[in-house]
């Protein structure tokens, strides 16, 4: 069974960088061309927002609305991928999820992490 799990700080101060890690088990992030490893978030007011993905070779695609502040990278030795969101504001407060998607089915995820709540606040 594929498991994905987010980890990182629950509180980040405005203007700082949010860094989250997704640890994957039951599947390798490097061994398939069919899957993409995504970050999405759920905000109290806006609902779900796709942040971006990283693929098996570490190529990324970021939501243009967030691309100026967002980076993703992978650590294949740990079967992990990470999200960095810079210059955060309280509007970035959300539950952040990592999830797997398959090629050809954008915004459809077969495995989700449980989500991690991140508050951006002083």
C-alpha positions in Angstrom: 0.0 0.0 0.0 1.2 3.4 -0.9 1.5 5.8 2.0 2.4 9.4 1.9 2.9 11.6 4.9 3.5 15.3 5.4 5.8 16.7 8.0 7.0 20.1 9.0 6.3 23.0 11.3 2.8 23.9 12.3 3.5 27.6 12.7 5.4 29.9 10.4 5.9 33.6 10.9 5.0 36.0 8.1 7.7 36.7 5.6 9.5 33.4 6.5 9.7 30.3 4.5 7.4 27.3 4.9 9.2 24.0 4.4 7.3 20.8 4.3 8.4 17.3 3.6 6.5 14.4 2.2 7.7 10.9 2.9 6.5 8.2 0.6 6.4 4.5 1.4 5.1 1.6 -0.7 6.2 3.2 -3.9 9.4 4.8 -5.2 9.3 8.3 -6.4 11.9 7.5 -8.9 10.7 4.3 -10.6 7.7 5.3 -12.6 6.9 7.7 -15.3 3.2 7.4 -14.6 3.0 9.2 -11.4 3.4 12.7 -10.1 3.9 13.8 -6.6 1.9 16.8 -5.7 1.4 19.4 -3.1 -2.1 20.8 -2.6 -3.6 22.9 0.2 -7.0 23.6 1.6 -7.6 27.0 2.9 -10.5 28.0 5.1 -12.1 30.2 2.5 -10.9 29.1 -0.9 -11.0 25.4 -0.6 -8.6 23.2 -2.4 -5.7 24.7 -4.3 -3.1 22.8 -6.3 0.4 24.0 -5.6 2.5 21.9 -8.0 4.1 18.6 -8.6 7.5 16.9 -8.9 8.0 13.9 -11.1 10.3 10.8 -11.0 13.3 12.7 -12.3 12.8 15.8 -10.2 11.2 18.0 -12.8 8.6 20.3 -11.3 5.6 22.2 -12.5 4.2 24.9 -10.2 0.9 26.6 -10.2 1.5 29.9 -11.9 -0.3 31.7 -9.2 2.3 30.5 -6.7 5.3 29.9 -8.9 7.2 33.0 -7.8 7.3 31.8 -4.2 7.3 28.0 -4.6 10.0 25.5 -5.0 9.9 21.7 -4.9 12.7 19.2 -4.8 13.2 15.5 -4.0 15.5 13.4 -2.0 15.5 10.1 -3.7 17.7 8.4 -1.1 15.0 9.1 1.5 12.0 8.7 -0.9 10.9 12.2 0.0 9.9 15.3 -1.7 9.6 18.7 -0.3 7.8 22.0 -0.6 9.2 25.4 0.1 7.0 28.4 0.0 8.7 31.7 0.7 7.5 35.1 1.9 4.4 33.6 3.5 1.5 35.6 4.7 -1.5 34.7 6.8 -3.3 33.9 3.6 -1.0 30.9 3.3 -2.6 29.4 6.4 -4.0 26.0 5.2 -3.9 22.3 5.6 -1.2 21.1 3.3 -1.4 17.8 1.6 1.0 15.7 -0.4 -0.7 13.3 -2.8 0.1 11.1 -5.8 -1.5 11.6 -9.2 -1.3 9.7 -12.4 -0.5 11.1 -15.8 -3.5 12.2 -17.8 -5.7 12.8 -14.8 -4.9 16.2 -13.5 -6.2 17.0 -10.0 -7.1 13.4 -9.4 -5.2 11.7 -6.6 -5.1 8.1 -5.7 -3.1 8.4 -2.5 -3.2 11.3 0.0 -1.3 12.2 3.1 -3.4 13.0 6.1 -2.5 16.6 5.8 -0.7 18.9 8.0 -2.1 22.2 9.4 0.2 25.2 8.9 -0.6 28.5 10.5 1.1 31.7 9.3 0.9 34.0 12.3 2.9 36.2 14.6 
